[in-house]
Structures are given as structure tokens and as C-alpha cells.
Amino acid sequence: MLDRLDHALRSRPERAAVLTATRTGAPRVRATRGELAELSDAFAAALHARGLRAGDTVGVAVRPGPRALAVLLALWRLGLRGAVLDPGAGPDVLRARLALARPSLVLADAAAQAVAGWARPLARRARLALPDLAELGPVATVGPRLPGCAPALDLRAPRLGVPGHRDVDGTVDGDADAVIVFTSGTTSLPRAVVHTRASLSAGMATVSSLFDAHGDRPVLGGTFFVLVPSLTRGAPVALPAGNPRVLARQLGRLRPQDTYLTPPRLRDALGAGARFHGRVWTGSAPAGAGLLARVREAGAAEAWGVYALTELFPAAAVEAREKADFEEAGDLVGAPLPGVLAKPGEDGQLLLSGPAARHRYLGEEPDPWVRTGDRARLDGAGRIVLEGRSKDMVLRRAENIYPGLYEPALHVPGVELAVLVGIPAGDGDERLVAVVQPRRGADEHALRAALDEPVRRMGTARPDALLLARIPLSGRSRKPDRAATAALAARRLGPPE
């Protein structure tokens, strides 16, 4: 798919590739197809000139958009492995993840470096925090530099001798690693999904078959799994506006043939009076029948919920009318997409496999079956019906938050026990609550003050509320009972406002 995209960009270089929106919602060309191809060539030459070769790992902390896509194309062309770095994970988690991936070079835009440097106080308000990237190895700036940034990649590096796609294909096969995406684990033992070139291509091909985007009509969405298939088929892609009112205007002006937004972004857009056109897709968090019905009432011809995981994207999809007609217990997420195999494990957990499944977790042996952490069954038509999550992950505004990453930081002096739990916030979303059990005799005022710093360092996983309470225990091992703790937090905090 990425090879086809590179060819497609060069075939019609004058056409718009990536669009943004003005405050009135009017489309504005951010990059043409030719500009994307040229930028990817320049990045590939610069990385090759720095001595990076097939199989090396490159950390990527670049905001989604044309530069990030050009970086991906350059890494793919050279057979390099990209490790996706999330500034919202917090400095301690990010430092551990980089230690595991051990990149030869970190590519970061000026914004990411500013978060780690002079703009740290401002970034805290946005729940962003990065360690000093220079501590973690060589860093190069992608895009315009700001004061204090690392040297920029040399976009004037000679291109003679830089491998082309055919040259790399001769030495890098489909089983070679393409990307590392960190998901769970702990600060001391991170866990990361590794996709090969073959599995990444298979996932993008599945998305392409769903979208069926072509011609001049734009697609609205910001993820690589939207950008790559759409641009390959010739459709320009509009990055969704961040402001809900501007997004509503953007949708009205653009009238995209396909729209992909997370459930929180959909709710925000609907709240701003957005009208939809064509097909609307949503995923990354639960999307109930009610939300999909609201999208259709707002003008969409079809409204689809996509069931996907970092380990296998996408796995299943269901349209609003089919979901509304489902009257059995559980959450219908649809039939497995072509090539996806699904079965319940012995413990009731849903297992998935297929060409788009991750190859392995970094540092672990390959396993063809992905354990989703979701309890599920297959109905008489072979469709997947979720029956609840069996893992501790909390979903807040389409973000996966793994408590084990952050709970150790809550154990400051005076804390007996601490857990992070999710409680309902409405329409499938959750509030994240830190429930902390003080030691006997601990000063609660001083304890809250001591927790300020570790809570701040949690980045986008910062809890919505901090509750001091005795944590229920269960079983012979007297482990924290997370379900009972979540129920306790829900009672104490009350319903969301």
C-alpha cells in the first residue's frame, strides 16, 4: 500500500493531498501530492546520509499531518522501523519506552521539543510532558526549528545512492518490522506492539476496501489508516479542525464522501450542530447505537462503528441500522472483516487473527492470536458481540489508559494502596479516578499535596478525580477489587455533570 501511495503521489503531483480548514470552515491546501513526494524523498536522503540502514529503529515524535506522513514514507522506503512516541504518556513512561526500543535517532518536531524544554510550563496545562529528548540519544528536528531545538535534518543531502523501493524490497521482506506502537505494560516493563511491513499493509488494504474513496471528493480524517488508503486511491484528505464549531463548518463546506472521527469528536461536532454527508466511521472507543443514530439523523447516509485494536486494525464493523436492530444482550460490533478470524478463548476472551494482526510484542515470541482483553461471543450469524472488558484498561475520550503504567507513581510516603479505575461518564466514555488509601495516621492534606507532582507527571492519563478511601480487597491474595473500587468511586463522586 505504501509503495502504491508513493507511485500515486508522483502521478498527479499538482493535485491537493492534505487539506486544513480556515475558521470559516473553508478548505485550505496544506500540501499537494507532489510536495508530499518531494518531502519524503528529502527525508529519505537525509536519514540515509546519517548512516541509517534497513532494520534500524527511528523514534518519531511528529504531530499528525504532511510531515509525519512524509516521515512514514521515508522510513518505509529505507526499510527502517518507526517507534511511535506519544508526548502525552508522561516523561517517566516515555523514557522507559525509549529504553526498550533503543532508537538510533529520534525525529521530533519543534512542538515536541518545546514540550520537553522551554515550553514545559505551558505544556503542563495541556497535560503534555516529555523528558529532555537529548538525554535519550541523537535527536533531529523535523520541520521549522525553534530556539533550543536539535539540529534539523539536512534536506539538501545528496540523493544519489539512496535506495529506491525496489532496492529495499530486494533486501527487506514482508516479515521485516515496520512500526512499534506502545500500548501497555508498566514504567519498568513497557509493552509494545510490533507490526511488520506485511501486517501494516494488510490493515491499510482492509481500510481501503471499507472507504472505497476515489476521485476528487475529499475524505475527512487524521490517522495514517485514513490518509494512506485515501491518498492512494486519489482522494484528498482533510485534517479535522480541533474546534467543534469550526469542525461543523468544515463538514458543511467540504461535504466529504467519508468521515472518520472518534466518538468524543462526533459528540462534540453534533453538539456544535454539525451536518454530515456520505458515510461516517467511528472507532477507538465504544460507539453505542444511540450515537450512530444521531449521526444518521444529522444527515449521514451511513454511520459505521469500527471495532479495532492496535494489535489488529480494523477487525469488524457494524452500520447503525444493523446495530439498532440487535436486541440480544451485549454490544454488537459486527461480522469479522475479510481475512479476520475470531473465536472465544477458554476464558471467554475474544481471540483474533489474520493478515493484519501484529507479529508480536517487542521482546516476546510471535503469537498468531491476539488476546483482545474483551469478553465476547459469536452470534448465530458469526458476528462479534462484546460482553465487557476483562482487562483493566480505561477508555477516556477515545484514549486507552493502562492503570499499571501509572499506579506505582501514586505510592508516595503516606499511601497504603492506590489504584486507577474508570467509572461511567455517559455514552460509553469513562472518567478516570485515582483511589488512594492513606496509611493509618497520615495527614490527608499533606498527602494530597504530595500527590500533586506524580499526578501532574501522568500527562494525558491525569485522573479526573482523586478520592481518599479504603480500597476493597478480594480473594485469598487480598488484591484490590477493581470492580468494587470503581463502584465505590461512582457512589462517592456521583453521576457526571
N, C-alpha and C positions, 0 to 999 in steps of 0.2 A: 504493500500500500504506500509506504513512504517513497519507494523507488518510483512508483507511478505518479505520486504527487510532484516529485522533483521534475519529472518529464512534463507534467501538465502545466506547471508554473511557467516553463520556458516556451510552451507552445503558443500562449496568448499573453505575452508579458505586459501588454498595455492595459489589461483589464483589472478592475478593482479586486483586491483579495480580502483585505480586512477593513471593516468599517467601524467607526465610532459614531457618537451622536452629539450634536450641539445641545444646549439647554432647551431649545425648542423641539428637540427630537429629530431634527433634520439629519440625514446621514452625511458623514464626512469620511473621505477616503483616508485611512491611516497608512495603508501600504498597498501597492499594486503587486500583481503576481511576479512581475519582473524584478521588483525591488526585493521581494522575499527571496527569490532565487539568487540574486546578487549578494544579499547579506549572508545567506547560508554558505555561498562559495567563499566569501571573505572570512567567515568564522572557521570554516574547514581549513583554509590555508594557514590562518593564524595558529590554530591548535596543532597542525602538522609541523609548523615551524618551531613550536615549543617542544618538539620531540615526542608528542603523544602518539601512540600507535594502537592498533586494534587490540582490544582486551583491557586497555587502561580504563580507570574509573575517573569520571569528572563529576564533581558536585555542582548542582545547578540551583541557584537561589535568584531566579529571574521571574519577575511578575509576568502572568499570562499575557500574551499579545504577540505581535510580529517578531520581536527579538527572541522570545522564548521558543517560538516555532522554528525560527531560523537556526537556533542552537540545536534543537532536536534533530533537524535535518542534517546539520554538520556532524553531530555525533554519530548518526546512523550511517552517513557516508563513509566515515573513517573507521567504523566498527568499534566505536568507544561505548562504554557503559555509563549511562547517566544515573546519578543518585539524586533524587528529588529532595530538596531541603525546604522545610516549612518554617518560616520565621515565627509562626505562631506557636510552635511547640515549646518554646521556652529555652533558655540558654543551656541548662543542665542536660535536658533531653537531647538537644541538637548536638552538643559536644559528644555525648555518648554515641549517637548515631554516626557521626563523622568518624569517630574512632573505630567503629565497626566496618564502615565502608572503605576507609582509608583512601580517599581520592588523591590522585596525582595533582589535581588542580581544582580549585573552586571558582566557578564563574558566578559573579554576583553583580546585580545592577546597583546603581548608586543608592537607591532607596533601601535595599537590604543592608548595605554597608553603613548607611546613616543610622539605621536602627541599632546597629552594633556599636556606633560611635557617638558623634556629636548630637544626634537627634534622639538619643536614648530616652531623655525625659519626656519628649513628645510622644515617642512610640509607646511608652507605658500606658498612656491614655487609650491607645488602640489595642492594648493587650498584646503587643509585639515585643519580643526581646531576643537578641542574638548575642552570643559570645563574641569576643573580638575575633573576627574571622582570620586575622593574620596569625593567631595562636595555633590555628588548625592546619596550616600548610600554605603553599603558594595560592595567592588569590589574584584574579584578573577581573577588571571591570568590563561589563558588557553595557554598551550604550554610553551616554554622556557621563563624564566624571564630575564629582563634586569635591570640594576640599576634604582632604583626608582619605579619599578613595585610593584603592590599589591602582597600579598602572593599568591602562586599558589594553585590551587585546590589539595586536598590531594588524589592523585591517588592510594594511598595504603589503603584507607578507607575500612573497613570491608564490605564484600558483603552479609553477612548473614542478612536476613531480608529485603533486598532491593526488592521492588515489581517487579514481572515479568509482562510481557504484559498481561497475563490472569488475574493476580490480579488487575491490573489497570482497565481493561475492565469491571470488575465487579462493579467498583465504578465511572468510568468516561465514560459517553456515548458519542455518536457521536455529540451531541449538545454542548458538552463542548468546550470552547475556546482552540484553538491550537496555533495561532500566531497572532501578531499585527504588521501591516505594516503601517507606517506613510506615508501619501500622501500629503495632502494639509492643508488648514486652515491658521491661522495666528500665529505669535510668541506667542501671548497671548491666542489664542484659537486653538491649533493644531487639526488636524483631522486624524483619524487613522482607517484603515480597519481591521476588526476582522474576521478571518476565524475560523470556527470550525474544529474539527477533521474530520467531515464528508465532509465538503466542500473542505478541503485541499486534502483529499484522492480522491475525485471525480475529481478534477483538474489534479492530477497526473495520475489517471487512463485514462483520456482523452488523455494526452500527450503520455502515454504508447501505446495507440491504434494507434496514429499517427506514432510514431517512429518504432514500431514493431521491436525493437532491440533485438537481441538474439545471442547466441553463442560467439565465440572468437573475432569476428570483432569489433573493437572499435567504440565508438561514441565520437565526439568532441564537448564539450560544458562545460560551467562552472556554470550554475544555478542549484538550487535544483530540478527544474522541468525537468532537463535533467539527473542529477545524479541519483535521486531516481528511476525513471522508468527503466532506462537503467541497473543499477546495479541489480535491482530486477529480470530482465529478463536474467541476466548472462553476459551482455556485459561490458567490462571495459570502463571507461570514461577518456578521455584525456582533461586536462585543456588547453584552448587555450593559446599559447605563446603571451606575450604582444607586442613584437617587430614584425612588419608586415613581415619583411624578414624571421625571424625565424618561424613565423606562416606559411608562404608559404612553407618553407622547411618541417615543421611539417606535413602539409597536404599531401605533396608529399611522405613522408616516411610512414605515418600512413595509408593513403587511407581509411578513416573512412566510415562506411556504412551510417552514418547520421552525419551531421554537423549543429550546431546551433551557429550563430554569429549575432550580431546586425548589422543593415545596415552600420553604420560607420566602424565597424570592417571588414565587407565584402568589402567595398570600399578600405580600407587600404590593405587588402590581395590582391585584384585584382590589385591594383597599384604596389604591390611587385611581380607581375607575378604568383600568386598562381594558381594551377590547382586543381579542385575539383573532387570528386568521390561520387557516390551514390546520396543520397538526401541531399539537403541543405535547411535549415529552417532559417528564419529571422523574427524578430519582435521587439517590444519595440519602434519602430519609423516607420514612413511611408516608405514602400519599393515599389518604382514605378516599372512599367513593364520593364523599361529600365534596372534597376539594376538586376532584376531577369533574364532578357535575357542575360546579361553579365555573370552571374553566370553559366548559361547553356552553353554558348559559351566557358566558361573556363573548361568544362568537366563534370559538374553535370548532372546526369541522370534526376533529377527533381529539381526545385527550387521553394520553397513554401514561401509565405508571410503569417504570422500568425497575426491575429487581436486578441489582448488580453489586458486586463486591470488588475491592481492589484486586483480589485474587482471581476474579473471573468477571470481566465486564464485556457485554451485558449477559445476563443469564436467562431472564424471562421478561415478558412484557404483557400488559393487560390494558384493554381500552375501557373507557369509563362505563359504557353501556353493559359490557360483559361483567364488570366488577359490581355494578349496581344490581344486576340480576342474580348475583350469587347470594344464596340465602342460608348456606350452611355455616357452621361455626368456623372461625379462623379468618385470615386475611388472604384472599385470592390474589396472587401476584402473576398468574398466567402460566401458559404452557412453556416448557423449556424451548429456547430458541434453537434453530438448526445447528446441529453439532454438539449441543449441550446435553450431557447425561445427568440425570438426577435420581437419587434414591435416598430413603431414610436409613440412617445407620441403626445399629443395635440399640443405641441410647435415644433414638428418636430424632437425632440431629440430622439436618439435611446435608447430604454429601453431593458435590457437583464435580463434573469432569468434562473435558472437551478440549479442542484445539486452542481455545483462548485462555485456558487455565494457566495460572502461574506455574513455573517449573519447580520452584522450591522456595523455602525461606532461607535467607542468607545464613550460611554456616550450618545448614541442615541438609539431610539427604532428600532427593527428589521424591515426590509423592503424587501420583496421578489424581488423587481425590482431594478436593478442597473441603475441609470441615468448616461449614459456614457459621457455626455457633447459634443457628436458628433451629428451633424445633419445628418440624413440618411433616406434612403427609402429602401424598399424591391422590387426587380425587379420581373418580371413575373415568374421567376424560384425560387423565395423565397430567393435569395441571397442578402446579405447586400451591399449596395452601399453608401459610405460616401459622404457627400456633404459639409464638412467643420466642423471645431470645433466651438462649441457655447460657450465654456468656455475660459478662459484667459490663460490656461496652454501653456507654450512654450516648444517645443521639441528641445533639442540641443544634438547632439551626443548620441541619444537614452536615454537621461535623461529627466525626467519630471520636469520642473521648474515652480513653482506656484508663480506668482508675489506677491500675497498677503502676502506671508511669509516674503518678504524682502523689500518691498516698504517703510514700516514705518521707517526703518533704514536710508533711504535716506533723511529724512526730518530733516536735521541738520539746525542750525541757518543760515538764509540767503536763504533758499529754500522755494519757494511759493508752488510748486507742483512737484511731482515726480512719474513716472510710469516706469515699466519694460515692454518692448514689444519685440516680436520676429519678425524678418524680414527674408525673404528668403535667404538661403545660398547655395541653389542648391540641387537637388535630395531629396527633402522632408525635409532637415535639416534646422535649423534656427540659426541666430545669435541673441544673447540676448543684447539688448541695453537699457541702463538707460537714460531716457529722463528727464532732470531736468530743471524746470522753476525757475530762480532766482527771488528773490524779487527785487522790484524796488530799484535801488541804490546799490545793493550788488556787492562786488568786486569779479569778476569771478575767478581770480587767487586764491584768498583766499578760495573761495567756493570749487574749485576743490581740494585744499589741505585738507579742512575739510572733504571732502567725501572719502578721501583715506582710512581711518580707517574703516568706516562702509562697504565700498565696499570690503575690504580685509576680513572682518568677514563673508562674504556671502559664503565662501567655494567654492564648485563647481558651485554655482549659480552666481559667479562673472561675471559681464557683459563683453561682448566683446568690448563694446564701451560706452563712456559716452558723451552724447550730451546735451549741454545747449541750450534750445529753449523754446518758448512759446507753451504750450500744448493745442491742440484743445479741445473745450468743446462741449457737445451736450445735448439736452433735456432740459426740464424745470428745472431739478435739477442741470444742468450745470456740469455734471460728466465728467471726462476725456473721450474723444472719442478715444478708444484704436486703432481702425482700422485707423482712420485719423492720430493718432500719429505714428503708425507703418509706414504708407505711407510717412509721413514727414521724419522719420528717414531713410527710404530707399532712399529717394531722396537726403538727405543731405550727407549720407555716401557713396552712390553709390554702384555698384554691388560688390560682393565679389571678392577678388583677386584670 
